[in-house]
Amino acid sequence: MQEYIFYLPYFKSAGKTVAVTNENGENVGQLKRVHKNMWTKSIDFVTRDGLPVLDSISWFPIFSCGLKVHVQVQWEGRTVFIDHVKKHRWVIKESGKTVGDLLGKGIIKNEGAQEIRWGNNVYMLSSHEAVEEACIFNQKREKVAEFKSDLFHFKQGKHSIRVTEELPVPIFIASYYITTFIMPCI
């Protein structure tokens, strides 16, 4: 089982690069929030971090453009963009071609889960607010990865993922980031 460590930013709207390291401390990838322009970044900050009470009116159309979550993922010399196309749906693109999808609650039937379609494979990220860990299952319903939050270092945003086989770990981390920290606000 391989373990990868990453530190999520304190502010949900932050565009800070999140480095992904293996158990030896070597950088294996990174992900970063991307805003289309300063206007959307400002709305995102105000509605997610500045005045959280605005989450209750996030359905209001003027705020919806600022609430879209776009993530850039880099690993193994590849760059993948995860574009938020509509509520609870993201498209994964590489070199302008669609290579996968992230589908959240409201689109899939399993509450507290997100479907990750990558190539010909489908994975399910299952999490629950009452539990500190989340797991990823393959199509055979076998657990292939699990996330842990280091409660001792939680203020620092330390998290890890343990995987059982060679998988697109940075895509899983981006999905976890979107599901755990962003989607509850959408």
Disulfide bonds with the S-S distance in Angstrom:
none
